[in-house]
Amino acid sequence: MTNRTRRDFLQTSILGAAAAVASCHRSYGQVGAVRGSANGDIRVAVVGLRTKGLEHMLEYAGRLKGARLVALCDCDREILAARQAECGKLGVTPAVFRDYRKLLESRDVDAVVLAPPNHHHSLMTIWALKAGKDVYVEKPLSHNIWEGRQAVAAARKYPKNVVQAGMQNRSSDDIKEAIAYVRSGQLGRIQWVRGLCYKQRDSIGRTTGPQPVPAAIDYDLWTGPADLTPPRRNSPKNGTVHYDWHWFWNYGGGDICNQGVHQLDIARWFLDEPGLPPSVISFGGRFGYRDDAETPNTLVTAFDYPRAPLIFEVRGLPAKAGMQAMDAYRGTRIGVIVQCEGGYVAVSETGTAVIYDRQHKILRKLAESTLVTHYANFVRGMQTRQVFTGLIEDCHLSTSLCHLANISYLLGAGTSPGALAEAIRADASSREACERMLDHLRANGIPAGEPTVLGPRLPIDAASGRVVGPDPTIRAAANACPIMRRTGRGAFAIPVIDDRPVAAG
């Protein structure tokens, strides 16, 4: 759409729905109270510099107006030196830190952008808020539901500090417009929503035992609040420490936490669901190879929302054995499909959207792709002391969906395809997703009798985020799971936050 078309669209009767989509925000302190350098720029530090942190570093090293890069932090000495050298080529000379706690002591830093491994996100957010810094924290918000609640509580306790989460789809004008179209009623009511993460993940290989930590990495700092254990991975691409931590429960949560949290957030946004679902059930497994990784490469989760079911699918294997290409569902590999009575919406990984009728004819194509404005929205939020996109509460809820999905899976047991089909036969959406999952496994040469992990259906108390229900064994196991609650270790313990605002002065 052109800008003119968009303005015309937003002046129609759908404007009210669009305004409702964008109206939620959080105010912090007072306008004009932002700190900064003598020229008024907000002084930003980037923490965690290997991949996503590098993108942030380049933005603040010269692309963003109103903010500038003043510090870098990473516990890997080699990565830190490499990023410092890259900044030098750009004419920027940030201070460098290996220990995040030392960075927070600096009075020359107004805000931190957090892009370390997932298991640091909540603790680093809490520490930064306590230190009086504004915070941009990458997704997912937490490694477990309880620590995510503490991060949200910290945002309420320190209301002078701006917090924005890295859910960049919340800055997509295309998605907002598609949501407004659906809420206008032109497609009828929502029947179901599907989130998709069809993303090829090869084996990370198999080791014979604990692996050495590179001398450049301070492993105690890298481990932080996680259990301190030697790495058990050593892929040719990522070595013994970096990236492949995503596939180990001590640090990550598989692709539903890595990629899927974005699509789950979009799906929940379309459904206009402000909380957790009444129940969650997962099934899947790690198929096609045997390696050191722990998380499933195939997972289907059904979230039983009252308005409409939300089904999420993870696939790490290709469309079929011997291929590189991935499957697609209605042309989408990583994205969201919102099925309504009169048509559907397909949202892409890049935050664009296409609206179709029931005959798959395009009604509206929204393809401006405004995700990159999420960086500037953080700067604007710090300047105005109001965050409109990427609220920490939304990130916490959508992250919690990932955790609940994984808890059901972890409590499950291997079962036959027939027993799996019988267990979910009453749920049409889950049954259809299961049939396609089994077809996909057969296409990859997985034997028909290969057991699939079927997790229990977990009844959820929306207020506490904890598992309830009549089965005391399942209830106790779910609530004792480290993905439900883990309090950290030693100096990296997660603070228990009383969310009453701190006194002024």
C-alpha positions in Angstrom: 0.0 0.0 0.0 1.1 3.6 -0.6 1.2 6.0 2.3 -1.8 7.8 0.8 -3.8 4.5 0.8 -2.8 3.9 4.4 -4.0 7.3 5.5 -7.3 6.8 3.7 -7.7 3.4 5.3 -7.0 4.7 8.8 -9.7 7.3 8.3 -12.4 4.7 7.7 -14.6 3.0 10.3 -11.7 0.7 11.1 -9.8 3.6 12.6 -11.4 2.9 16.0 -10.1 -0.7 16.0 -6.7 0.5 14.8 -6.5 3.1 17.6 -7.4 0.4 20.1 -4.5 -1.7 18.9 -2.1 1.1 19.3 -3.5 2.7 22.5 -1.8 0.5 25.1 1.3 2.2 26.4 3.3 2.7 29.6 4.5 6.1 30.9 7.7 6.5 32.8 8.8 9.4 35.0 8.4 12.8 33.4 8.8 14.0 29.9 12.2 15.8 29.6 13.6 13.8 32.5 15.8 11.7 30.3 19.5 11.8 31.0 22.1 12.2 28.3 25.4 13.8 27.2 26.0 17.5 26.8 24.5 17.5 23.3 21.4 15.8 24.5 22.1 12.4 23.0 21.1 9.3 25.1 24.2 7.3 25.9 23.7 3.6 25.2 25.6 0.4 26.0 25.1 -2.8 24.1 25.5 -6.1 26.0 26.0 -9.4 24.2 27.7 -8.7 20.9 27.9 -11.9 18.9 24.8 -11.8 16.6 21.7 -9.7 17.5 23.9 -7.5 19.6 26.0 -6.7 16.6 22.9 -5.3 14.8 22.1 -3.1 17.8 25.7 -2.0 18.0 25.7 -0.8 14.4 22.4 1.1 14.9 23.7 3.0 17.8 27.2 3.5 16.3 25.8 6.1 13.9 22.4 5.2 12.3 20.0 6.3 15.0 19.3 9.9 15.8 19.1 11.0 19.4 21.2 8.2 20.8 24.8 7.1 20.6 26.9 4.2 21.5 29.2 4.7 24.5 29.9 1.2 25.8 30.2 -2.4 24.8 30.0 -5.5 27.1 30.7 -9.2 26.4 32.3 -11.9 28.5 34.1 -13.2 25.4 37.3 -11.3 25.1 37.7 -12.1 21.4 34.2 -10.9 20.4 34.6 -7.8 22.5 37.9 -6.9 20.8 36.5 -7.6 17.3 33.5 -5.3 18.0 35.7 -2.6 19.4 37.8 -2.7 16.2 34.6 -2.5 14.1 33.5 0.6 16.0 37.0 2.1 15.5 36.5 1.8 11.7 33.2 3.7 12.2 34.9 6.5 14.2 33.3 5.4 17.5 35.4 4.7 20.6 33.1 3.0 23.2 34.3 1.9 26.6 34.5 -1.9 27.0 33.4 -4.1 29.8 33.5 -7.9 30.3 31.5 -7.8 33.6 28.0 -6.4 33.1 27.9 -5.4 36.8 30.8 -3.1 36.2 29.1 -1.5 33.3 26.1 -0.7 35.4 28.3 1.3 37.8 29.2 3.7 35.0 27.5 7.1 35.2 28.3 7.7 31.5 25.6 5.1 30.5 22.0 6.1 30.4 20.5 2.9 28.8 21.4 -0.7 28.1 20.5 -2.8 25.2 20.5 -6.4 26.2 21.2 -9.2 23.7 23.0 -11.9 25.7 21.9 -15.6 25.8 18.3 -16.0 26.9 19.0 -17.1 30.5 20.5 -13.7 31.3 17.6 -11.5 30.1 15.5 -11.3 33.2 18.3 -10.8 35.7 20.1 -8.2 33.5 16.8 -6.3 33.2 16.3 -6.3 36.9 19.8 -5.2 37.7 19.7 -2.4 35.1 16.4 -1.0 36.4 17.8 -1.1 40.0 20.9 0.8 38.7 18.6 3.5 37.2 19.2 2.6 33.5 16.6 2.5 30.7 16.4 -1.0 29.2 15.8 -2.6 25.8 15.7 -6.4 26.4 15.7 -8.9 23.6 13.2 -11.7 23.4 12.4 -14.0 25.1 12.1 -12.1 28.3 13.0 -15.0 30.5 14.3 -18.5 30.9 11.4 -19.4 33.2 8.0 -18.0 34.1 8.8 -17.0 37.6 11.9 -14.9 36.7 9.9 -13.2 34.0 7.3 -12.1 36.6 10.2 -10.6 38.7 11.3 -8.6 35.6 7.8 -7.3 35.1 7.6 -6.5 38.8 10.9 -4.6 38.6 9.5 -2.4 35.8 6.7 -1.5 38.1 9.0 -0.9 41.1 11.3 1.5 39.2 8.7 3.5 37.1 11.2 6.2 36.2 13.1 3.8 33.9 11.9 3.0 30.4 11.7 -0.7 29.4 11.1 -1.9 25.9 11.2 -5.5 24.8 12.6 -6.7 21.5 9.3 -7.8 20.0 9.8 -5.9 16.8 6.6 -7.1 15.3 4.8 -4.7 17.7 6.3 -1.9 15.6 4.8 -3.3 12.3 2.2 -0.9 10.8 1.3 -3.8 8.5 0.3 -6.1 11.3 -1.5 -3.3 13.1 -3.5 -2.7 10.0 -4.3 -6.4 9.5 -5.4 -6.7 13.1 -7.7 -3.6 12.6 -9.2 -5.2 9.5 -9.9 -8.4 11.3 -11.4 -6.6 14.3 -13.6 -4.6 12.0 -15.5 -7.8 11.3 -15.1 -7.8 7.5 -13.7 -11.4 7.7 -16.1 -12.6 10.3 -15.0 -14.1 13.6 -11.7 -15.8 14.1 -11.9 -19.6 13.9 -8.3 -20.5 14.7 -4.8 -19.1 14.6 -1.6 -20.9 13.6 1.9 -19.9 14.4 4.6 -21.5 12.3 8.4 -22.0 12.7 9.5 -24.2 9.8 13.2 -23.5 10.1 15.8 -26.0 9.2 18.0 -27.1 12.0 20.8 -29.6 11.3 22.3 -31.9 13.9 24.9 -30.2 16.2 26.8 -33.5 16.4 27.6 -35.7 19.3 30.5 -35.4 21.8 31.9 -38.0 24.2 31.7 -35.9 27.3 32.3 -32.4 28.8 34.0 -30.0 26.4 36.7 -27.3 27.1 35.7 -23.7 27.4 37.7 -21.3 25.1 40.2 -19.3 27.1 38.7 -16.0 25.8 35.4 -16.7 27.6 34.7 -16.0 31.3 32.5 -19.0 31.7 31.3 -18.1 35.2 30.0 -14.8 33.7 28.6 -16.5 30.6 26.7 -19.1 32.8 25.3 -16.4 35.1 22.1 -17.7 36.8 22.1 -21.0 35.0 23.6 -24.2 36.6 27.4 -24.1 36.3 28.2 -27.2 34.2 30.8 -27.8 31.5 29.5 -27.5 27.9 28.4 -30.6 26.2 28.5 -29.5 22.6 31.1 -28.8 20.0 29.7 -28.2 16.6 32.1 -27.2 13.8 30.2 -23.9 13.3 29.6 -22.7 16.8 32.2 -24.5 19.0 31.6 -25.5 22.6 29.7 -22.4 24.0 28.1 -20.1 21.5 24.6 -20.3 19.8 23.9 -24.1 20.3 23.0 -23.3 23.9 19.5 -22.7 22.4 19.0 -26.5 22.3 19.8 -27.1 26.0 17.2 -26.7 28.7 19.8 -25.1 31.1 20.0 -22.0 28.8 17.4 -22.1 26.1 14.0 -23.5 25.1 14.4 -24.7 21.5 13.0 -22.9 18.5 9.6 -22.1 20.1 11.6 -19.8 22.5 14.2 -18.7 19.9 12.0 -17.8 16.9 8.5 -18.8 17.9 8.0 -16.3 20.6 7.6 -13.6 17.9 4.9 -15.6 16.1 3.1 -16.5 19.4 3.1 -12.8 20.3 1.5 -11.9 16.9 -1.1 -14.7 17.3 -2.0 -13.6 20.8 -2.2 -10.0 19.6 -4.7 -11.0 16.8 -6.8 -12.9 19.3 -6.8 -9.9 21.7 -6.0 -12.3 24.5 -4.5 -10.3 27.5 -3.4 -13.4 29.5 -2.6 -17.1 29.5 -4.9 -19.8 28.1 -7.0 -22.1 30.3 -4.9 -25.1 29.1 -1.8 -26.2 27.1 -0.8 -29.5 25.5 2.3 -30.3 23.4 3.6 -33.3 21.4 6.6 -33.9 19.3 10.2 -35.0 19.6 13.7 -34.8 18.3 13.7 -36.8 15.0 16.0 -37.6 12.2 19.3 -37.7 14.0 20.9 -38.4 17.4 23.0 -35.5 18.8 23.8 -33.8 22.0 20.9 -31.3 21.8 17.9 -31.7 24.2 15.1 -29.7 22.8 12.6 -31.0 20.2 13.1 -30.2 16.5 9.4 -31.1 15.9 6.7 -29.7 18.2 3.0 -29.0 18.1 1.4 -27.1 20.9 -2.3 -26.3 21.4 -3.2 -23.3 23.5 -6.9 -23.5 24.4 -7.9 -19.8 24.2 -11.6 -19.0 24.7 -11.9 -16.9 21.6 -10.3 -19.4 19.3 -7.6 -22.1 19.5 -4.0 -21.1 18.9 -1.8 -23.9 17.4 1.9 -23.5 17.2 4.2 -25.7 15.0 7.9 -26.2 15.1 9.7 -28.1 12.3 13.4 -28.4 12.0 13.6 -31.1 9.3 13.2 -30.2 5.6 10.2 -30.8 3.4 11.4 -34.3 2.8 14.6 -36.3 3.1 17.5 -35.1 0.9 16.0 -31.6 0.4 17.1 -28.3 1.7 13.8 -26.5 1.3 11.4 -26.4 4.1 7.7 -27.1 4.1 5.2 -24.2 3.9 1.6 -23.9 5.1 -0.4 -21.7 2.8 2.8 -20.4 1.5 4.2 -19.5 4.9 7.2 -21.0 6.6 7.8 -18.6 9.5 4.8 -16.6 10.3 1.1 -16.6 11.4 -2.1 -17.7 9.7 -5.3 -16.2 11.1 -8.3 -18.2 9.8 -11.6 -16.3 9.9 -15.1 -17.2 8.7 -14.8 -15.2 5.5 -11.1 -15.5 4.7 -7.7 -15.4 6.4 -4.6 -13.3 7.1 -1.0 -14.5 6.5 1.7 -12.7 8.4 5.3 -13.1 7.3 8.5 -13.3 9.3 9.3 -9.8 8.1 6.1 -8.3 9.6 4.2 -7.9 6.4 0.7 -9.2 5.9 -1.6 -10.4 3.2 -5.4 -10.7 3.6 -7.2 -13.3 1.6 -10.8 -14.3 1.0 -12.0 -17.9 1.3 -11.0 -18.6 -2.4 -7.4 -17.5 -1.6 -7.9 -14.3 -3.6 -5.9 -11.3 -2.2 -8.1 -8.6 -0.7 -5.3 -6.5 0.7 -1.5 -6.7 0.6 0.4 -4.9 3.4 4.1 -4.9 2.6 5.8 -1.8 3.9 7.8 -3.8 6.5 8.3 -1.3 9.3 10.1 -3.6 11.8 13.3 -1.6 11.7 11.5 1.3 13.4 11.6 -0.7 16.6 15.1 0.7 17.3 14.0 4.3 16.8 10.8 3.6 18.9 13.0 2.8 21.8 14.9 6.1 21.5 11.5 7.9 21.1 10.3 6.1 24.2 13.3 7.3 26.2 12.8 10.8 24.9 9.1 11.0 25.7 9.2 8.6 28.7 6.4 6.6 27.1 6.7 3.1 25.5 4.0 2.3 22.9 5.6 -0.8 21.3 7.2 -3.8 22.9 5.7 -3.6 26.4 7.5 -5.8 28.9 4.1 -7.3 30.0 3.3 -8.5 26.5 6.8 -10.0 26.1 6.4 -11.8 29.4 3.0 -13.3 28.5 4.1 -14.4 25.1 7.4 -15.8 26.5 5.3 -17.7 29.1 3.4 -19.4 26.3 6.7 -20.8 25.1 7.6 -22.0 28.6 4.2 -23.7 29.2 4.5 -25.5 25.8 7.9 -26.8 26.8 6.8 -27.9 30.3 4.0 -30.0 28.8 6.6 -31.6 26.5 9.1 -32.2 29.3 6.4 -34.0 31.3 5.4 -36.2 28.4 6.3 -39.7 27.5 6.8 -41.5 24.2 3.7 -42.9 22.6 2.7 -44.5 19.3 1.1 -42.5 16.5 -2.2 -44.3 17.0 -2.2 -43.5 20.7 -1.3 -39.9 20.0 -4.2 -39.6 17.5 -6.6 -41.1 20.0 -5.5 -38.7 22.7 -6.2 -35.6 20.6 -9.1 -36.8 18.5 -11.6 -34.5 20.1 -9.7 -31.4 19.2 -10.0 -30.8 15.4 -7.2 -28.2 15.2 -4.7 -30.4 17.0 -5.8 -33.5 15.1 -5.2 -31.7 11.7 -1.8 -30.4 12.9 -0.9 -33.9 14.1 -1.8 -35.6 10.8 0.4 -33.1 8.9 3.2 -33.6 11.4 3.2 -37.3 10.9 3.1 -36.9 7.1 6.1 -34.6 7.4 8.0 -37.2 9.5 7.2 -39.9 7.0 8.5 -37.7 4.2 11.8 -37.5 6.1 12.1 -41.2 6.5 11.1 -41.4 10.1 9.7 -44.9 10.7 5.9 -45.0 11.2 6.3 -46.6 14.7 8.8 -44.0 16.0 7.5 -42.9 19.4 6.3 -39.3 19.7 6.4 -37.5 23.1 2.9 -36.7 24.2 2.7 -34.2 27.0 -0.2 -33.9 29.5 -2.8 -31.3 29.0 -1.9 -28.7 31.7 -4.7 -26.6 33.2 -3.3 -23.1 33.9 -4.2 -20.6 36.5 -4.0 -17.3 34.6 -3.3 -15.1 37.6 -0.3 -17.0 38.9 0.9 -18.7 35.7 1.1 -22.0 37.6 -0.3 -25.4 36.7 -3.5 -26.4 38.5 -5.9 -29.4 37.9 -6.9 -32.6 39.6 -3.8 -34.7 39.0 -1.4 -34.0 42.0 1.6 -35.7 40.3 1.4 -33.7 37.1 0.6 -30.5 39.0 3.6 -31.0 41.3 6.0 -32.0 38.5 5.0 -29.0 36.3 5.3 -26.4 39.1 8.7 -27.9 40.2 10.1 -27.7 36.6 13.0 -25.3 36.3 11.2 -23.7 33.3 8.4 -22.8 35.7 10.8 -21.5 38.4 14.5 -21.3 38.8 16.0 -18.8 41.2 19.6 -18.6 39.9 22.9 -19.3 41.7 25.1 -17.4 44.1 25.9 -13.9 42.9 23.5 -14.5 40.0 20.4 -15.2 42.1 17.2 -13.6 40.7 16.0 -10.9 43.2 12.5 -11.4 44.5 10.8 -8.1 43.6 8.2 -6.2 45.7 6.6 -4.2 42.8 5.6 -1.2 44.9 7.3 1.8 43.3 10.4 3.1 45.1 10.0 6.4 46.9 11.0 9.5 45.0 14.3 11.2 45.9 
